[in-house]
């Protein structure tokens, strides 16, 4: 009777990304009530969003309803809500348009957003790749520019419409630039009559001295050489100075463009501000090796939200594999804590390698001591990304579409919306806008 009357602890997880979903799954069937909160109703495989933006995949191919992902476990509830703060004294999470939600243990897995480095007004001109809505906006602008270029007889306007700029030379920027050039080079001669592949201009702008700065220089040079050979104009050591919907200014020169994509940097969510925690670079809150936030017992942070020191003292990178491993570790540890009273052990990251795809049959892989590039790395990149998709259905669908696209060079998701999607402006500096739900 005493055991039946005992109150089960409540674990609240904020965020339905890689880390939040992984943590919740490990707590499925545990002797605890788990509540996952997210302002979207779906979990998104963000590493493949650039393929949605370039019409290679549809949003549904890389998204999964959170309720479906966690529906098998009766002790887990999912609530679509926007968290606005944390009252650590009352042990409550505050949500927009709702009553406060109490917790015994709180997991902050709120992810990150793109950092516009003090130019938040650029967000509407140059969307990033963090949400389905942003990917749809990019796809809309990209495909519409081809249609408008086909319809005009003005060669200057045609050239401007077919000029596309990607800002940021990290993995997202490199992948996006390579996909944009591949899309145009194969779509224009097949589907259009008044424009030529030579009219297409894709520019990749990086403020630093080289692309893929987190990778060894050998792999960085390979990526640059591949992109240049396939028609991408790579510009380094040149920060963007200004932009509008139809122009980008850099190095004192203003270029008329058809679309701009942002991939220049990320910053953690406002979760640190909810707690009043002093943040590290990129607005990431410091956490101990067991993922606890110092001074806040029962509160854990992981993924892009957290800055956890690695063995060398530097924070672990903001990568999907880090968030997923942390979520799995914390979920197992919280289960052991609740059911057997075992303390949460320190987390150890197992590096599976850092990768970026450059183009068709070309990718780079950095395993630390070992490196890989070219076709074999491209095959491995594809296998890893298919494996990381949320379920078997998505793995089969994406694999079939990739094989078909590889054989035919055709893109099947080239849809222009009658009502164009819009990028919501940031509400205030450092606070991510609320994405639309589709």
Residue pairs with C-beta under 8 A, 6 or more apart in sequence:
8 31
8 32
8 33
9 32
9 33
9 104
9 105
9 338
10 32
10 33
10 34
10 35
10 102
10 103
10 104
10 105
11 27
11 32
11 33
11 34
11 35
11 103
11 104
11 105
11 106
11 107
11 334
12 34
12 35
12 36
12 37
12 93
12 101
12 103
12 105
12 106
12 107
13 20
13 23
13 24
13 34
13 35
13 36
13 37
13 107
13 109
14 20
14 37
14 38
14 83
14 93
14 106
14 107
14 108
14 109
14 110
14 271
15 37
15 38
15 108
15 109
15 110
15 111
15 269
15 303
15 305
16 36
16 38
16 40
16 42
16 43
16 66
16 78
17 43
17 44
17 46
17 109
17 111
17 303
17 323
18 303
18 320
18 323
18 324
18 327
19 109
19 111
19 302
19 303
19 323
19 324
19 326
19 327
20 36
20 38
20 107
20 109
20 303
20 327
21 36
21 43
21 66
21 69
21 70
21 327
21 390
22 323
22 324
22 325
22 326
22 327
22 328
22 331
23 107
23 109
23 302
23 327
23 328
23 330
23 331
23 334
24 34
24 36
24 70
24 76
24 327
24 331
25 69
25 70
25 73
25 328
25 331
26 327
26 328
26 330
26 331
26 332
26 334
26 335
27 34
27 73
27 75
27 76
27 331
27 334
27 335
28 34
28 70
28 72
28 73
28 75
28 76
29 73
29 75
30 75
30 334
30 335
30 338
30 339
31 338
31 339
32 75
32 334
32 335
32 338
33 75
33 77
34 73
34 75
34 76
34 77
35 76
35 77
35 78
35 79
35 101
35 103
36 66
36 70
36 76
36 77
36 78
36 79
37 79
37 80
37 81
37 83
37 93
37 95
37 101
38 66
38 78
38 80
38 81
39 80
39 81
39 82
39 83
39 434
39 435
40 66
40 80
40 131
40 435
40 437
41 65
41 66
41 67
41 80
41 437
42 63
42 64
42 65
42 66
42 132
43 63
43 64
43 65
43 66
43 69
43 390
44 62
44 63
44 131
44 132
45 62
45 63
45 385
45 388
45 389
45 390
45 394
46 129
46 130
46 320
47 320
47 385
47 388
48 57
48 61
48 62
48 385
48 398
49 62
49 129
49 130
49 131
49 132
49 134
49 135
50 129
50 135
50 172
50 175
50 176
50 179
51 57
51 62
51 179
52 58
52 59
52 61
52 62
52 132
52 135
52 136
52 139
52 413
53 129
53 134
53 135
53 136
53 138
53 139
53 142
53 176
53 179
53 261
54 139
54 142
54 176
54 179
54 180
54 182
54 183
54 411
55 139
55 142
55 143
55 183
55 411
55 412
55 413
55 414
55 415
56 179
56 183
56 401
56 405
56 411
56 413
57 398
57 401
57 413
58 412
58 413
59 132
59 135
59 136
59 438
61 394
61 397
61 398
61 401
62 389
62 394
62 398
63 132
64 390
64 391
64 394
66 78
67 78
69 390
69 391
70 76
70 78
79 101
81 95
81 96
81 98
81 101
82 95
82 96
82 97
82 434
83 93
83 94
83 95
83 96
83 110
83 274
84 94
84 95
84 96
84 274
85 93
85 94
85 274
86 92
86 93
86 94
86 106
86 108
86 271
86 274
86 275
86 299
87 93
87 94
87 100
88 275
88 296
88 299
90 100
90 102
91 102
91 103
91 104
91 106
91 298
92 100
92 101
92 102
92 103
93 100
93 101
93 102
93 103
93 106
94 100
94 101
95 101
103 298
104 298
105 298
105 299
105 300
105 334
106 298
106 299
106 300
107 300
107 301
107 302
107 330
107 334
108 271
108 293
108 299
108 300
108 301
108 302
108 305
108 306
109 301
109 302
109 303
109 305
109 323
109 327
110 268
110 269
110 270
110 271
110 303
110 305
111 130
111 268
111 269
111 303
111 304
111 305
111 323
112 130
112 266
112 267
112 268
112 269
112 282
112 303
112 304
112 305
112 318
113 128
113 130
113 266
113 267
113 269
113 432
114 123
114 128
114 130
114 262
114 263
114 264
114 265
114 266
114 267
115 264
115 265
115 266
115 267
115 282
115 283
116 122
116 123
116 262
116 264
116 426
117 264
117 265
118 429
120 425
120 426
120 429
121 425
122 243
122 262
123 262
123 423
123 425
123 426
123 433
124 245
124 422
124 423
124 425
125 243
125 244
125 245
125 260
126 165
126 167
126 243
126 260
126 261
126 262
127 134
127 137
127 138
127 261
127 262
127 423
128 134
128 172
128 261
128 262
128 263
129 135
129 138
129 172
129 176
129 261
129 263
130 432
130 435
131 435
131 436
132 435
132 438
133 421
133 423
133 435
133 436
133 438
134 423
134 435
136 417
136 421
136 438
137 420
137 421
137 422
137 423
138 259
138 261
139 413
139 415
140 416
140 417
140 420
140 421
141 258
141 259
142 164
142 180
142 183
142 258
142 259
143 414
143 415
143 416
144 416
145 161
145 162
145 164
145 258
145 259
146 161
146 162
146 184
146 187
146 188
146 192
146 195
147 416
148 161
148 258
149 157
149 158
149 161
149 162
149 194
149 195
149 199
149 258
150 192
150 193
150 194
150 195
151 194
152 158
152 161
158 195
158 199
159 199
159 201
159 256
160 246
160 256
160 257
160 258
161 258
162 184
162 195
162 199
162 200
162 201
162 258
163 201
163 202
163 203
163 255
163 256
163 257
163 258
164 180
164 200
164 201
164 202
164 203
164 257
164 258
164 259
164 260
164 261
165 202
165 203
165 205
165 248
165 255
165 257
165 259
165 260
165 261
166 173
166 176
166 177
166 180
166 202
166 203
166 204
166 205
166 260
166 261
166 263
167 173
167 205
167 240
167 248
167 260
167 261
167 262
167 263
167 264
168 205
168 206
168 262
168 263
168 264
168 265
169 204
169 205
169 206
169 208
169 210
169 211
169 212
169 213
169 234
169 236
170 211
170 212
170 213
170 214
170 263
170 264
170 265
171 212
171 355
171 356
172 263
173 204
173 206
173 211
173 261
173 263
173 264
174 204
174 211
174 212
174 223
174 227
174 356
174 357
174 358
175 356
175 357
175 358
176 261
176 263
177 202
177 203
177 204
177 227
177 232
178 226
178 227
178 230
178 232
178 357
178 358
178 359
178 362
179 359
180 202
181 200
181 202
181 227
181 230
181 231
181 232
181 359
182 230
182 359
182 360
183 411
184 197
184 200
184 202
185 197
185 200
185 230
185 231
186 409
186 410
187 411
187 414
188 195
188 196
188 197
188 199
188 200
189 196
189 197
190 410
200 231
201 233
202 231
202 232
202 233
203 232
203 233
203 234
203 235
203 255
204 211
204 227
204 232
204 233
204 234
204 235
205 235
205 238
205 240
205 248
205 250
206 234
206 235
206 236
206 237
206 238
207 237
207 238
207 239
207 240
207 264
208 236
208 237
209 236
209 237
210 217
210 220
210 221
210 224
210 236
211 220
211 223
211 224
211 227
211 234
211 236
212 219
212 220
212 223
212 356
212 364
213 220
214 317
214 354
215 223
215 354
215 356
215 364
215 366
216 366
216 371
218 371
218 373
219 364
219 366
219 371
219 373
222 358
222 364
222 373
222 374
223 356
223 358
223 364
224 234
226 358
226 359
226 362
227 234
227 358
227 359
228 234
230 359
235 250
235 251
238 250
238 251
239 250
240 248
240 249
240 250
240 264
241 249
241 250
241 251
241 252
242 248
242 249
242 254
243 249
243 260
246 256
246 257
246 258
247 254
247 255
247 256
247 257
248 254
248 255
248 257
248 260
249 255
265 282
266 282
266 304
266 318
267 282
267 283
267 284
267 430
268 279
268 282
268 283
268 284
268 285
268 304
268 305
268 306
268 318
269 283
269 304
269 305
269 432
270 283
270 430
270 431
270 432
271 285
271 301
271 305
272 278
272 279
272 283
272 284
272 285
272 305
273 430
275 285
275 293
275 296
275 299
277 285
277 286
277 293
278 286
279 285
279 286
279 307
280 286
280 307
280 315
281 307
281 315
282 307
282 318
283 430
284 304
284 305
284 306
284 307
284 315
284 318
285 293
285 301
285 305
285 306
285 307
286 293
286 294
286 306
286 307
287 293
287 294
287 300
287 301
287 302
287 306
287 307
287 308
288 294
288 308
288 346
289 308
289 309
289 346
289 347
290 300
290 333
290 343
290 344
290 345
290 346
290 347
291 300
291 301
291 302
291 306
291 308
291 326
291 329
291 330
291 344
291 347
292 299
292 300
292 344
293 299
293 300
293 301
300 330
300 344
302 308
302 323
302 326
302 327
302 330
303 318
303 322
303 323
303 326
303 327
304 318
304 323
306 326
307 315
307 316
308 315
308 316
308 326
308 347
309 315
309 316
310 316
310 349
316 322
316 349
317 354
319 354
320 388
321 351
321 352
322 349
324 388
325 347
325 349
325 350
326 347
326 349
329 347
330 344
330 347
333 342
333 344
333 345
334 344
336 342
337 343
337 344
351 367
351 368
352 384
353 365
353 366
353 367
353 368
354 365
354 366
355 363
355 364
355 365
355 366
355 377
355 380
355 381
355 384
356 363
356 364
356 381
357 363
357 378
357 381
358 364
360 378
360 406
361 374
361 375
361 378
362 373
362 374
362 375
362 377
362 378
363 373
363 374
363 377
363 378
363 380
363 381
364 371
364 372
364 373
364 377
365 371
365 372
365 373
365 377
365 380
365 381
372 380
382 402
386 395
386 398
386 399
387 395
389 395
389 398
401 412
404 410
404 412
405 411
405 412
421 436
423 433
424 433
424 434
424 435
424 436
425 433
426 432
426 433
427 433
427 434
